[in-house]
Amino acid sequence: MNEAPQVTILIVSPDSDRRQRATAALSEIGSVSVADDFSKALDEVSLTPPTVALIDCVLPYDTVTGLVGALGDLDRAVLWVPETQPELLSYGTLVQVPYAADDRVLVEAVRRLASERRRQLERLHRVLDVIRDVRHEINSALTAIMAESELLLMNGDGLSEEQRQGLATIGEMARRIRDLGARLRELDT
């Protein structure tokens, strides 16, 4: 199995004390970057998409939901809240950590999301490995099928029209499967 990817954490808070507190607590589990507003946070997300983002909910609601949307995955956001905010739950299943919570709670919330993200990526890599293997096996078989059907057609003076049509259909179906394999290759890039 590949080495676990580095955990990257984006802390978004206009409050410098909270940014410093979170940076100190979270630097033990990964690389931390900080942003104090929406624009800087979007720049960070576009440059290096974080494994997890800690978003201070002192930011306006539209900013919080915009940042969560920019992450592209609700499972990558930990909301740092003055107190649990049920209205944010309507946006999706989001982890909320109160400001008053011990730093260990904050670290554990981020660690759990990062761990889940890592498991998701590992599953994706396993699926891509299976796709690669299946594509290779199919292409190997198709090469033989296409070559044999073309040879039979070229050397098949004694074949009936129905047999010729059957071989042509085999060749056409093999090309369709080959094209599907090419589309599967796009998933691997």
N, C-alpha and C positions, 0 to 999 in steps of 0.2 A: 504494500500500500504506500502511496506517496506520503511525503512528510506533510503534516498538518499546515495549512496556510496560515500566515501571520494574521492575527486578529487586528483589524483596524477599527478604531472607534472615533466617531465624530461627535464632539460635544458642542451643542448649539445653545448658547445662553447669553443674554445681554448683561447678566450679572457677573462681574469679574470674580467675586468671592466664590460663587457657585462653580464657575468654570475652573478656578484653581482647586477647589475641593474635589471636584470630579476628576480632574487631571491627576491629582495626587493619588486618588483611590484607584483609578482605572489603569494607570500606567503600568501596574504590576501584571496586567493580563494582556496588554497589547500596545500597539502604537496609537498614540492619541493626537488628534488634530482638533483645533477649536475654531469656532466662528461665533461672532457676537450678533450677527443679523442674518436675515433671509438670503440676501445676495451673496455674502461670503460663504454661507452654508451651501448654496447651490453650486458655487464655484468648486468647493471641496468635493461635493458629490460627483460633479462631472469630471474632475481630475482623477480622483481615486475613490471609487465607490466604497464606502465603509462597510465593514461586516455588520456593525451595529451603530446606530445613531442615538445619542442621548439628547432629547429635545426638551428644553426648559419650557414649561407651559405658561410661563409669565408672558411669553410671546403671544401675539394675537391669534385667535382661533384659526383664521384663514392662513396665517403663516405656518402654524403647526400642521394643519392638514395639507398645505402645499409641500412642506418638507417631507411628510410621510409619503405623499404621492410621488415626489421626486426620487425617493428611495426605490420605488417600484415594487416594494414588498413590505406589507405591514409587519411581517415577522422580523424586521430589522430595526424597529423603533422601540425605544424605551422612553416613555414620557415621564419627565420629572415634574411633579405637580405639587402645588401647595397642599392639596388634599385630593383624594380620589374625585375625579370629574366624570360622572356618569354620561354627560353629553358627548364626551369623546368616545365612549364605547359604541355609539351609533355609527362611528366611522369604521369600526371593525374591532377585532380582538387585539387590543393594544395593552402592553405591559405598562402599568403606572406605578411609579415609586414616589412616595411622599417626600418632600424636602426633609422632614423630620426623621426619616428613616436613617438608621445607622449606615455608615459607608459600606459595611459588609453586605447589606441588603442590596445596595446599588451595584456593587461588584458582582454579586451572585445573579442579579437580574441580567446584567450585560453578559456575564459568562454563559448563562443558560441559552440566551439568544444566539450567541456566537457558536456555542456547541451545536445547537439545532441547525444553524446555517451550515456548519461544517458537515454535519450528517447529510443534509440535503445535497450539498455539493458532491459528497462521496457517492451518494445514490445516483446522482446524475452521471458521474464519471463511470460507474458500473454499467449503467444503461448504455452510455456511449460505447463502452467496450463491447458489450453484447451486439450493438448495432454494427460496429466495425467487423466483428467476427462473422455475423450472419451475412453481411454484405460481401465479405471475402469469399465465404463458402458458396453463396449464390452465384457470384461472378465466375468462380472457377467452374461450377457446373454449367453455367450458361455458355461459357466459352466453348466447352465440349459440345453442347447441344447445337449451338449455332454453326460450329464448324462441320459437324457431322451432317446436319440437315442441308447445308450448302453443298457439301461434297456429294451427297446422295442426289441432289437436284442436278449438279453438273454432270455426274456420271450415270444418270438414271435414264438412259435411252429406252429401257424396257419398262419404265414406270407408266402406269395408267394416269389419266388426267386427274382422277380422284386422289391418287397417291401423291402426285405433284402438288395438288392443292393442299393436301394434308401437310406435306413438308413445308410449303410456303407459310401455312398457318403456324406451324411450330416455330419457324424462323421469326415471324412477326410477333408472336407472343413472347419469345425469348428477348427480342429487342425491347418490348414494352417493360419486361421485368428488369432488363439492364438499365433502362431510363429511370425506373423507380429506384434502383440502387444508386444511381447518380444523385437523385433527390435526397436519399438517405445520407449521402456523403456530405451534403450541405449542412446537415445537423452537426457534423463533426468539426466544422470550421468556426 
